[in-house]
């Protein structure tokens, strides 16, 4: 089971994958290839943009809070002509920042944060609300980052998270067994 709002816009539906038990809420916009894992959530008003040649990947047990903006392509505001060229004129743009954005399992991004291209958010890493992530930020796994400019705040308790994951898995196994014996 998965829940995908009918009130989202997906520019490339052939490249839009959402895993089991994941949710994509109202008023989200996707203009890249998208692959979302299991048990993940994209809250209302998120925008993931960058064109059909870019990929946004979100692992399992991940979350994007309301209003997050993820850019897989951005104009260079110093050297570049800032516009969207019509088909056939793309080569005019000499200065763009472009690259896939990946969120590995157990990651989360707080409300109204902005993530620029070429970022790999490693396992267990979280980003606080209203943060700005520049291109190619050097994240460490199982850490908490926040701010403008973004900076390391603290480490996450991986052992606690994994304990909760095991409890969840055990609960799911029990539910499956119960359903099997109580049709």
Backbone as a printed PyTorch tensor [residue, N CA C, xyz], in Angstrom:
tensor([[[  0.8360,  -1.1840,   0.0000],
         [  0.0000,   0.0000,   0.0000],
         [  0.8820,   1.2490,   0.0000]],

        [[  0.4120,   2.2600,  -0.6830],
         [  1.0620,   3.5710,  -0.6880],
         [ -0.0160,   4.6120,  -0.8960]],

        [[  0.2620,   5.8360,  -0.4750],
         [ -0.6930,   6.9280,  -0.6410],
         [ -0.0030,   8.0280,  -1.4360]],

        [[ -0.5460,   8.3150,  -2.6240],
         [ -0.0230,   9.3890,  -3.4620],
         [ -1.1920,  10.3150,  -3.7690]],

        [[ -1.1000,  11.5520,  -3.3080],
         [ -2.1710,  12.5120,  -3.5280],
         [ -2.4490,  12.6890,  -5.0130]],

        [[ -3.6990,  12.9250,  -5.3280],
         [ -4.0580,  13.2490,  -6.7170],
         [ -3.7560,  14.7110,  -7.0190]],

        [[ -3.3660,  15.4590,  -5.9940],
         [ -3.0990,  16.8860,  -6.1640],
         [ -1.5950,  17.1740,  -6.1440]],

        [[ -0.8440,  16.3720,  -6.9080],
         [  0.5780,  16.6420,  -7.0990],
         [  0.8270,  16.7860,  -8.5950]],

        [[  1.9680,  17.3360,  -8.9450],
         [  2.3360,  17.4390, -10.3560],
         [  3.6250,  16.6870, -10.5790]],

        [[  3.5910,  15.7510, -11.5200],
         [  4.7430,  14.9330, -11.8640],
         [  5.0100,  15.1180, -13.3500]],

        [[  6.1170,  15.7590, -13.6810],
         [  6.4260,  16.0290, -15.0880],
         [  6.8530,  14.8020, -15.8660]],

        [[  7.4320,  13.8100, -15.1930],
         [  7.9310,  12.6200, -15.8750],
         [  7.3770,  11.3760, -15.1720]],

        [[  6.0780,  11.1000, -15.3480],
         [  5.4470,   9.9940, -14.6200],
         [  6.0770,   8.6310, -14.9060]],

        [[  6.7000,   8.4830, -16.0680],
         [  7.3560,   7.2120, -16.3870],
         [  8.5840,   6.9710, -15.5190]],

        [[  9.0750,   8.0060, -14.8580],
         [ 10.2660,   7.9010, -14.0080],
         [  9.9490,   8.2830, -12.5680]],

        [[  8.7310,   7.9890, -12.1320],
         [  8.2830,   8.3410, -10.7800],
         [  7.9310,   7.0590, -10.0410]],

        [[  8.7830,   6.6490,  -9.0910],
         [  8.5850,   5.4040,  -8.3510],
         [  8.4320,   5.7060,  -6.8640]],

        [[  7.4110,   5.1080,  -6.2550],
         [  7.1730,   5.2820,  -4.8280],
         [  7.0290,   3.9000,  -4.2010]],

        [[  7.8000,   3.6500,  -3.1320],
         [  7.8160,   2.3520,  -2.4750],
         [  6.5970,   2.0910,  -1.6060]],

        [[  6.5460,   0.8810,  -1.0830],
         [  5.4280,   0.4520,  -0.2510],
         [  5.3670,   1.2310,   1.0580]],

        [[  4.1560,   1.5170,   1.4900],
         [  3.8580,   2.2150,   2.7370],
         [  4.4280,   3.6280,   2.7660]],

        [[  4.6860,   4.2060,   1.6070],
         [  5.1600,   5.5790,   1.5300],
         [  4.0120,   6.5010,   1.1600]],

        [[  4.1850,   7.7810,   1.4840],
         [  3.1350,   8.7780,   1.2850],
         [  3.7310,  10.0000,   0.5950]],

        [[  3.0070,  10.5160,  -0.4160],
         [  3.3360,  11.7960,  -1.0430],
         [  2.0880,  12.6660,  -0.8950]],

        [[  2.2170,  13.7450,  -0.1250],
         [  1.0770,  14.6040,   0.2010],
         [  0.7490,  15.6230,  -0.8930]],

        [[ -0.3320,  16.3520,  -0.6720],
         [ -0.8550,  17.3460,  -1.6140],
         [  0.1680,  18.4200,  -1.9850]],

        [[ -0.0160,  18.9400,  -3.1870],
         [  0.6520,  20.1340,  -3.6900],
         [  2.1700,  20.0100,  -3.8080]],

        [[  2.6470,  18.8120,  -4.0820],
         [  4.0710,  18.6110,  -4.3410],
         [  4.3150,  18.6720,  -5.8500]],

        [[  5.5310,  19.0580,  -6.2190],
         [  5.9050,  19.2040,  -7.6140],
         [  7.2020,  18.4440,  -7.8570]],

        [[  7.2310,  17.6480,  -8.9280],
         [  8.3980,  16.8450,  -9.2740],
         [  8.7190,  17.0410, -10.7520]],

        [[  9.9290,  17.5500, -11.0720],
         [ 10.3190,  17.6850, -12.4800],
         [ 11.6050,  16.9140, -12.7780]],

        [[ 11.9690,  15.9850, -11.9020],
         [ 13.1180,  15.1170, -12.1200],
         [ 12.6320,  13.6750, -12.1180]],

        [[ 13.5450,  12.7660, -12.3780],
         [ 13.2530,  11.3620, -12.1160],
         [ 13.2250,  11.2130, -10.5920]],

        [[ 12.3100,  10.3890, -10.0960],
         [ 12.1360,  10.2500,  -8.6460],
         [ 12.0520,   8.7800,  -8.2820]],

        [[ 12.7910,   8.4090,  -7.2460],
         [ 12.6990,   7.0540,  -6.7050],
         [ 12.6450,   7.1760,  -5.1830]],

        [[ 11.4970,   6.7990,  -4.6000],
         [ 11.2670,   6.8910,  -3.1600],
         [ 11.1470,   5.4770,  -2.6090]],

        [[ 11.8560,   5.2050,  -1.5290],
         [ 11.8550,   3.8870,  -0.9090],
         [ 10.5950,   3.6030,  -0.1140]],

        [[ 10.6570,   2.5860,   0.7360],
         [  9.5290,   2.1560,   1.5550],
         [  9.4520,   2.9520,   2.8590]],

        [[  8.2290,   3.0970,   3.3710],
         [  7.9710,   3.7510,   4.6630],
         [  8.5370,   5.1640,   4.7150]],

        [[  8.4360,   5.8930,   3.6180],
         [  8.9440,   7.2610,   3.5610],
         [  7.7950,   8.2300,   3.3240]],

        [[  8.0530,   9.5160,   3.5980],
         [  6.9940,  10.5200,   3.5390],
         [  7.5140,  11.8100,   2.9150]],

        [[  6.7900,  12.3000,   1.9280],
         [  7.0320,  13.6210,   1.3500],
         [  5.8210,  14.4610,   1.7360]],

        [[  6.0130,  15.4220,   2.6270],
         [  4.9120,  16.2340,   3.1410],
         [  4.4580,  17.2610,   2.1100]],

        [[  3.3700,  17.9330,   2.4150],
         [  2.7470,  18.8720,   1.4860],
         [  3.6770,  20.0200,   1.0810]],

        [[  3.5190,  20.4390,  -0.1640],
         [  4.2030,  21.6190,  -0.6560],
         [  5.6820,  21.4560,  -0.9620]],

        [[  6.1730,  20.2350,  -1.0900],
         [  7.5900,  20.0350,  -1.4370],
         [  7.7770,  20.1770,  -2.9430]],

        [[  8.9530,  20.6410,  -3.3310],
         [  9.2910,  20.7850,  -4.7440],
         [ 10.6400,  20.1330,  -4.9850]],

        [[ 10.6670,  19.2150,  -5.9540],
         [ 11.9040,  18.5330,  -6.3230],
         [ 12.0710,  18.7480,  -7.8200]],

        [[ 13.0330,  19.5970,  -8.1760],
         [ 13.1300,  20.0500,  -9.5550],
         [ 14.5400,  19.8780, -10.0910]],

        [[ 14.6470,  19.9110, -11.4190],
         [ 15.9620,  19.8240, -12.0300],
         [ 15.9940,  19.2190, -13.4110]],

        [[ 14.8550,  18.7820, -13.9190],
         [ 14.8180,  18.2720, -15.2870],
         [ 14.8740,  16.7660, -15.3940]],

        [[ 14.5040,  16.2900, -16.5700],
         [ 14.3510,  14.8570, -16.8200],
         [ 15.6620,  14.0830, -16.7990]],

        [[ 16.7870,  14.7640, -16.8830],
         [ 18.0750,  14.0770, -16.8730],
         [ 18.6460,  13.8880, -15.4710]],

        [[ 18.0120,  14.4150, -14.4700],
         [ 18.4720,  14.3410, -13.0830],
         [ 17.6100,  13.3680, -12.2980]],

        [[ 18.1770,  12.8470, -11.1950],
         [ 17.4840,  11.8660, -10.3630],
         [ 17.5080,  12.2980,  -8.9020]],

        [[ 16.3470,  12.2590,  -8.2810],
         [ 16.2440,  12.4100,  -6.8280],
         [ 15.9030,  11.0360,  -6.2670]],

        [[ 16.7380,  10.5570,  -5.3420],
         [ 16.5110,   9.2680,  -4.7070],
         [ 16.3400,   9.4930,  -3.2150]],

        [[ 15.3030,   8.8710,  -2.6760],
         [ 15.0260,   8.9480,  -1.2400],
         [ 14.8870,   7.5200,  -0.7460]],

        [[ 15.6910,   7.1380,   0.2300],
         [ 15.6880,   5.7640,   0.7240],
         [ 14.4510,   5.4180,   1.5230]],

        [[ 14.5540,   4.3700,   2.2950],
         [ 13.4560,   3.9160,   3.1460],
         [ 13.5650,   4.5510,   4.5330]],

        [[ 12.4040,   4.7260,   5.1630],
         [ 12.3070,   5.3430,   6.4930],
         [ 12.8750,   6.7590,   6.4650]],

        [[ 12.4610,   7.5320,   5.4500],
         [ 12.9340,   8.9060,   5.2630],
         [ 11.7580,   9.8700,   5.3080]],

        [[ 12.0810,  11.1570,   5.4580],
         [ 11.0260,  12.1580,   5.5190],
         [ 11.4970,  13.4910,   4.9530]],

        [[ 10.6260,  14.1070,   4.1560],
         [ 10.7730,  15.5100,   3.7650],
         [  9.6100,  16.2370,   4.4160]],

        [[  9.8930,  17.1990,   5.2780],
         [  8.8300,  17.9740,   5.9240],
         [  8.2550,  18.9870,   4.9400]],

        [[  7.1630,  19.6140,   5.3400],
         [  6.4450,  20.5410,   4.4610],
         [  7.3560,  21.6380,   3.9170]],

        [[  7.1800,  21.9270,   2.6300],
         [  7.8450,  23.0600,   2.0050],
         [  9.3010,  22.8790,   1.6330]],

        [[  9.8470,  21.6820,   1.7300],
         [ 11.2500,  21.4620,   1.3640],
         [ 11.4210,  21.6510,  -0.1420]],

        [[ 12.5180,  22.2780,  -0.5170],
         [ 12.8680,  22.4700,  -1.9290],
         [ 14.1820,  21.7640,  -2.2010]],

        [[ 14.1640,  20.8670,  -3.1870],
         [ 15.3730,  20.1560,  -3.5840],
         [ 15.6270,  20.4660,  -5.0490]],

        [[ 16.8250,  20.9750,  -5.3200],
         [ 17.2020,  21.3650,  -6.6700],
         [ 18.2750,  20.4200,  -7.1880]],

        [[ 17.9830,  19.7160,  -8.2590],
         [ 18.9840,  18.8780,  -8.9270],
         [ 19.6790,  19.6550, -10.0440]],

        [[ 19.1360,  20.7930, -10.4050],
         [ 19.7600,  21.7020, -11.3640],
         [ 19.4340,  23.1260, -10.9450]],

        [[ 20.4180,  23.9970, -11.0240],
         [ 20.2210,  25.4060, -10.7040],
         [ 21.0770,  26.2590, -11.6300]],

        [[ 20.5820,  27.4090, -11.9650],
         [ 21.4000,  28.3610, -12.7060],
         [ 22.5350,  28.8460, -11.8170]],

        [[ 23.6520,  29.1930, -12.4370],
         [ 24.7460,  29.8510, -11.7380],
         [ 24.4040,  31.3400, -11.7530]],

        [[ 24.0890,  31.8990, -10.5980],
         [ 23.6070,  33.2700, -10.5160],
         [ 24.7180,  34.2970, -10.6800]],

        [[ 25.9650,  33.8580, -10.8340],
         [ 27.0760,  34.7680, -11.0430],
         [ 27.4570,  34.8230, -12.5250]],

        [[ 27.5780,  33.6500, -13.1650],
         [ 28.0920,  33.5820, -14.5340],
         [ 27.0320,  33.3100, -15.5910]],

        [[ 25.8480,  32.9170, -15.1770],
         [ 24.9060,  32.4070, -16.1530],
         [ 23.7450,  33.3200, -16.4990]],

        [[ 23.2410,  33.1290, -17.7080],
         [ 21.9900,  33.7250, -18.1300],
         [ 20.8940,  32.9270, -17.4330]],

        [[ 20.0290,  33.5860, -16.6940],
         [ 19.0620,  32.9000, -15.8460],
         [ 17.6990,  32.9070, -16.5240]],

        [[ 17.3930,  31.7730, -17.1820],
         [ 16.1130,  31.6070, -17.8500],
         [ 15.9390,  30.1440, -18.2050]],

        [[ 14.7560,  29.7850, -18.6290],
         [ 14.5130,  28.4220, -19.0940],
         [ 14.4200,  28.4880, -20.6120]],

        [[ 15.4260,  27.9340, -21.3020],
         [ 15.4400,  28.0220, -22.7700],
         [ 14.4070,  27.0870, -23.4000]],

        [[ 13.8980,  27.4590, -24.5500],
         [ 12.9760,  26.5690, -25.2560],
         [ 13.7380,  25.3580, -25.8000]],

        [[ 13.0310,  24.2890, -26.1320],
         [ 13.7030,  23.1020, -26.6860],
         [ 14.5950,  23.4670, -27.8670]],

        [[ 15.8000,  22.9070, -27.8730],
         [ 16.7510,  23.1660, -28.9420],
         [ 17.7390,  24.2670, -28.6220]],

        [[ 17.4820,  25.0420, -27.5710],
         [ 18.3740,  26.1510, -27.2240],
         [ 19.0820,  25.9270, -25.8910]],

        [[ 19.0240,  24.7050, -25.3650],
         [ 19.6150,  24.4180, -24.0500],
         [ 21.1160,  24.6820, -24.0040]],

        [[ 21.8050,  24.4780, -25.1340],
         [ 23.2560,  24.6160, -25.1440],
         [ 23.7240,  26.0490, -24.9110]],

        [[ 22.8410,  27.0060, -24.9830],
         [ 23.2040,  28.4000, -24.7270],
         [ 23.6310,  28.5830, -23.2710]],

        [[ 23.0430,  27.8060, -22.3820],
         [ 23.3680,  27.9130, -20.9560],
         [ 24.7100,  27.2320, -20.6930]],

        [[ 25.7410,  28.0320, -20.4560],
         [ 27.0830,  27.5100, -20.2280],
         [ 27.3750,  27.2540, -18.7580]],

        [[ 26.6410,  27.8880, -17.8630],
         [ 26.9530,  27.8100, -16.4370],
         [ 25.7260,  27.3860, -15.6520]],

        [[ 25.6340,  26.0990, -15.4110],
         [ 24.5770,  25.5750, -14.5470],
         [ 25.2240,  24.6700, -13.5020]],

        [[ 24.5640,  24.5660, -12.3780],
         [ 24.9930,  23.6500, -11.3260],
         [ 24.0150,  22.4950, -11.3960]],

        [[ 24.4910,  21.3090, -11.6990],
         [ 23.5850,  20.1920, -11.9040],
         [ 24.1760,  18.9030, -11.3400]],

        [[ 23.3300,  18.0930, -10.7480],
         [ 23.7520,  16.8100, -10.1910],
         [ 22.6340,  16.1900,  -9.3830]],

        [[ 22.6190,  14.8860,  -9.3380],
         [ 21.5830,  14.1640,  -8.6060],
         [ 21.6580,  14.4640,  -7.1080]],

        [[ 20.5270,  14.2960,  -6.4410],
         [ 20.4490,  14.4180,  -4.9860],
         [ 19.9540,  13.0850,  -4.4520]],

        [[ 20.6810,  12.5560,  -3.4670],
         [ 20.3460,  11.2650,  -2.8790],
         [ 20.2130,  11.3970,  -1.3720]],

        [[ 19.1360,  10.8400,  -0.8490],
         [ 18.9460,  10.6970,   0.5950],
         [ 18.9590,   9.1960,   0.8810]],

        [[ 19.9460,   8.7310,   1.6400],
         [ 20.0530,   7.3200,   1.9690],
         [ 19.0550,   7.0050,   3.0930]],

        [[ 18.8920,   5.7620,   3.4790],
         [ 17.9150,   5.3510,   4.4960],
         [ 18.0700,   6.1180,   5.8120]],

        [[ 16.9360,   6.3020,   6.4970],
         [ 16.8480,   6.9140,   7.8300],
         [ 17.2650,   8.3740,   7.8370]],

        [[ 17.0050,   9.0860,   6.7460],
         [ 17.3410,  10.5050,   6.6660],
         [ 16.0670,  11.3430,   6.6980]],

        [[ 16.2340,  12.6170,   7.0380],
         [ 15.0850,  13.5170,   7.0840],
         [ 15.5530,  14.9480,   6.8510]],

        [[ 14.6380,  15.7490,   6.2850],
         [ 14.9040,  17.1660,   6.0460],
         [ 13.7420,  17.9570,   6.6370]],

        [[ 14.0620,  18.9360,   7.4870],
         [ 13.0510,  19.7450,   8.1580],
         [ 12.3990,  20.7710,   7.2500]],

        [[ 11.2660,  21.2760,   7.6970],
         [ 10.4190,  22.1990,   6.9260],
         [ 11.1820,  23.3690,   6.3360]],

        [[ 10.8180,  23.6740,   5.0930],
         [ 11.2930,  24.8490,   4.3670],
         [ 12.8140,  24.9090,   4.1840]],

        [[ 13.4690,  23.7790,   4.2270],
         [ 14.8970,  23.7370,   3.9250],
         [ 15.0990,  23.6920,   2.4140]],

        [[ 16.2880,  24.0930,   1.9810],
         [ 16.6450,  24.0920,   0.5640],
         [ 17.9130,  23.2680,   0.4040]],

        [[ 17.8640,  22.3080,  -0.5290],
         [ 19.0290,  21.4690,  -0.8230],
         [ 19.3990,  21.6800,  -2.2830]],

        [[ 20.6460,  22.0630,  -2.5040],
         [ 21.1380,  22.3370,  -3.8480],
         [ 21.6650,  21.0530,  -4.4940]],

        [[ 21.9920,  21.0940,  -5.7970],
         [ 22.4280,  19.9010,  -6.5340],
         [ 23.6880,  19.2540,  -5.9770]],

        [[ 23.9040,  18.0130,  -6.4420],
         [ 25.1190,  17.2450,  -6.1650],
         [ 25.2870,  16.9390,  -4.6810]],

        [[ 24.2090,  16.5560,  -4.0120],
         [ 24.3160,  16.2130,  -2.5990],
         [ 23.9440,  14.7730,  -2.3610]],

        [[ 24.7180,  14.1340,  -1.4980],
         [ 24.4620,  12.7740,  -1.0480],
         [ 24.3210,  12.8360,   0.4650]],

        [[ 23.1040,  12.6940,   0.9460],
         [ 22.8440,  12.7610,   2.3810],
         [ 22.9480,  11.3330,   2.9050]],

        [[ 24.0030,  11.0320,   3.6790],
         [ 24.2840,   9.6480,   4.0500],
         [ 23.3190,   9.1060,   5.1050]],

        [[ 23.3900,   7.8000,   5.2840],
         [ 22.4940,   7.0950,   6.1930],
         [ 22.4160,   7.7830,   7.5540]],

        [[ 21.1570,   7.9370,   8.0190],
         [ 20.9190,   8.4400,   9.3580],
         [ 21.0870,   9.9310,   9.5550]],

        [[ 21.3870,  10.6660,   8.5170],
         [ 21.6300,  12.1020,   8.6470],
         [ 20.3190,  12.8800,   8.5700]],

        [[ 20.1900,  13.8900,   9.4270],
         [ 19.0080,  14.7430,   9.3980],
         [ 19.4310,  16.2030,   9.2560]],

        [[ 18.5320,  16.9710,   8.6500],
         [ 18.7700,  18.3950,   8.4150],
         [ 17.6220,  19.1560,   9.0400]],

        [[ 17.9210,  20.1100,   9.9190],
         [ 16.9020,  20.8760,  10.6230],
         [ 16.1490,  21.8330,   9.7200]],

        [[ 15.0050,  22.2870,  10.2140],
         [ 14.1480,  23.2100,   9.4730],
         [ 14.8870,  24.4930,   9.1070]],

        [[ 14.4710,  25.0820,   7.9840],
         [ 14.9790,  26.3700,   7.5060],
         [ 16.4810,  26.3720,   7.2330]],

        [[ 17.0240,  25.2290,   6.8400],
         [ 18.4540,  25.1230,   6.5490],
         [ 18.7160,  25.2790,   5.0550]],

        [[ 19.9340,  25.6850,   4.7310],
         [ 20.3790,  25.7820,   3.3450],
         [ 21.5910,  24.8750,   3.1600]],

        [[ 21.4830,  23.9400,   2.1890],
         [ 22.5620,  22.9950,   1.9000],
         [ 23.1660,  23.3590,   0.5490]],

        [[ 24.4090,  23.8610,   0.5390],
         [ 25.0510,  24.1990,  -0.7390],
         [ 25.4140,  22.9430,  -1.5210]],

        [[ 25.7660,  23.0840,  -2.7950],
         [ 26.1700,  21.9090,  -3.5820],
         [ 27.3450,  21.1780,  -2.9460]],

        [[ 27.2910,  19.8340,  -3.0310],
         [ 28.3840,  18.9630,  -2.6030],
         [ 28.8150,  19.1730,  -1.1470]],

        [[ 27.8390,  19.2920,  -0.2570],
         [ 28.1790,  19.4740,   1.1570],
         [ 28.7680,  18.1740,   1.7260]],

        [[ 29.8290,  18.2510,   2.5330],
         [ 30.4910,  17.0380,   3.0470],
         [ 29.8360,  16.4830,   4.3260]],

        [[ 28.6840,  15.8520,   4.1710],
         [ 27.9680,  15.2850,   5.3140],
         [ 28.6990,  14.0910,   5.9110]],

        [[ 28.4340,  13.8310,   7.1860],
         [ 28.8700,  12.6110,   7.8620],
         [ 27.6200,  11.8190,   8.2220]],

        [[ 27.6800,  10.4750,   8.1490],
         [ 26.5120,   9.6630,   8.5100],
         [ 26.1080,   9.8630,   9.9670]],

        [[ 24.8420,   9.6240,  10.2300],
         [ 24.2750,   9.6340,  11.5790],
         [ 24.6010,  10.9280,  12.3280]],

        [[ 24.3500,  12.0420,  11.6370],
         [ 24.5980,  13.3530,  12.2150],
         [ 23.4040,  14.2630,  11.9780]],

        [[ 23.3310,  15.3230,  12.7840],
         [ 22.2750,  16.3270,  12.6640],
         [ 22.9290,  17.6330,  12.2260]],

        [[ 22.3890,  18.2190,  11.1620],
         [ 22.8870,  19.4820,  10.6390],
         [ 21.7460,  20.4910,  10.6250]],

        [[ 22.0770,  21.7770,  10.7220],
         [ 21.0570,  22.8170,  10.6230],
         [ 21.7330,  24.1620,  10.4000]],

        [[ 20.9300,  25.1050,   9.9280],
         [ 21.3660,  26.4870,   9.8570],
         [ 21.6420,  27.0170,   8.4740]],

        [[ 21.9530,  28.3200,   8.4690],
         [ 22.3610,  29.0420,   7.2700],
         [ 23.5590,  29.8880,   7.6950]],

        [[ 24.7730,  29.5130,   7.4170],
         [ 25.1340,  28.3210,   6.6520],
         [ 24.9460,  27.0520,   7.4960]],

        [[ 24.7260,  25.9490,   6.8190],
         [ 24.5100,  24.6750,   7.4990],
         [ 25.7810,  24.2730,   8.2440]],

        [[ 25.5840,  23.6460,   9.3890],
         [ 26.7270,  23.1690,  10.1730],
         [ 26.2980,  21.9630,  10.9960]],

        [[ 27.2750,  21.1940,  11.4340],
         [ 27.0320,  20.0310,  12.2720],
         [ 26.5380,  20.5030,  13.6360]],

        [[ 25.4340,  19.9100,  14.0940],
         [ 24.8710,  20.2550,  15.3990],
         [ 25.2320,  19.1900,  16.4330]],

        [[ 24.9820,  17.9250,  16.0980],
         [ 25.2570,  16.8200,  17.0120],
         [ 25.2290,  15.5100,  16.2370]],

        [[ 25.4970,  14.4260,  16.9000],
         [ 25.4080,  13.0880,  16.3060],
         [ 24.0580,  12.4790,  16.6570]],

        [[ 23.5190,  11.6470,  15.7700],
         [ 22.2860,  10.9060,  16.0570],
         [ 22.6360,   9.6110,  16.7690]],

        [[ 21.6750,   9.1070,  17.5150],
         [ 21.8440,   7.8750,  18.2680],
         [ 21.4250,   6.6980,  17.3870]],

        [[ 22.3640,   6.1690,  16.6220],
         [ 22.0770,   5.0810,  15.6930],
         [ 21.5320,   3.8630,  16.4280]],

        [[ 22.0840,   3.5520,  17.5710],
         [ 21.6410,   2.3780,  18.3300],
         [ 20.1560,   2.4970,  18.6920]],

        [[ 19.7330,   3.6530,  19.1060],
         [ 18.3270,   3.8640,  19.4500],
         [ 17.4270,   3.7220,  18.2280]],

        [[ 17.8440,   4.2840,  17.1110],
         [ 17.0610,   4.1940,  15.8730],
         [ 16.9400,   2.7390,  15.4310]],

        [[ 18.0430,   1.9980,  15.4680],
         [ 18.0140,   0.5990,  15.0360],
         [ 17.1680,  -0.2570,  15.9830]],

        [[ 17.1720,   0.0790,  17.2670],
         [ 16.3250,  -0.6320,  18.2370],
         [ 14.8480,  -0.4410,  17.8700]],

        [[ 14.4900,   0.7950,  17.5360],
         [ 13.1050,   1.0750,  17.1390],
         [ 12.7540,   0.3580,  15.8410]],

        [[ 13.6990,   0.2750,  14.9250],
         [ 13.4740,  -0.4460,  13.6720],
         [ 13.1980,  -1.9200,  13.9550]],

        [[ 13.9640,  -2.5210,  14.8300],
         [ 13.7310,  -3.9330,  15.1880],
         [ 12.3600,  -4.1170,  15.8310]],

        [[ 11.9670,  -3.1980,  16.7070],
         [ 10.6410,  -3.2670,  17.3230],
         [  9.5580,  -3.1790,  16.2550]],

        [[  9.7600,  -2.3000,  15.2950],
         [  8.8010,  -2.1420,  14.2010],
         [  8.7000,  -3.4280,  13.3850]],

        [[  9.8450,  -4.0040,  13.0380],
         [  9.8500,  -5.2500,  12.2560],
         [  9.1360,  -6.3710,  13.0100]],

        [[  9.4020,  -6.4860,  14.3160],
         [  8.7360,  -7.5140,  15.1270],
         [  7.2300,  -7.2910,  15.1650]],

        [[  6.8140,  -6.0540,  15.2860],
         [  5.3820,  -5.7160,  15.3060],
         [  4.7350,  -6.0940,  13.9730]],

        [[  5.4380,  -5.8110,  12.8840],
         [  4.9070,  -6.1430,  11.5600],
         [  4.7980,  -7.6600,  11.3820]],

        [[  5.7880,  -8.4050,  11.8650],
         [  5.7210,  -9.8690,  11.7760],
         [  4.5310, -10.3950,  12.5620]],

        [[  4.3260,  -9.8660,  13.7630],
         [  3.1950, -10.2860,  14.5950],
         [  1.8730,  -9.9700,  13.9060]],

        [[  1.7950,  -8.7860,  13.2970],
         [  0.5660,  -8.3960,  12.5970],
         [  0.2950,  -9.3300,  11.4350]],

        [[  1.3340,  -9.7040,  10.6990],
         [  1.1740, -10.6120,   9.5520],
         [  0.7140, -11.9800,  10.0300]],

        [[  1.2900, -12.4580,  11.1100],
         [  0.8800, -13.7560,  11.6480],
         [ -0.5530, -13.7110,  12.1510]],

        [[ -0.9080, -12.6500,  12.8290],
         [ -2.2750, -12.5010,  13.3500],
         [ -3.2760, -12.4730,  12.1880]],

        [[ -2.9400, -11.7060,  11.1380],
         [ -3.8400, -11.6220,   9.9740],
         [ -4.0040, -12.9890,   9.3030]],

        [[ -2.9070, -13.7640,   9.3100],
         [ -2.9440, -15.0890,   8.6990],
         [ -3.9090, -16.0160,   9.4350]],

        [[ -3.9530, -15.9090,  10.7580],
         [ -4.7980, -16.7850,  11.5640],
         [ -6.1940, -16.2290,  11.7920]],

        [[ -6.4430, -14.9760,  11.4440],
         [ -7.7540, -14.3480,  11.6120],
         [ -8.1990, -13.7190,  10.2920]],

        [[ -8.6210, -14.5650,   9.3520],
         [ -8.9770, -14.0130,   8.0280],
         [-10.1850, -13.0900,   8.0810]]])
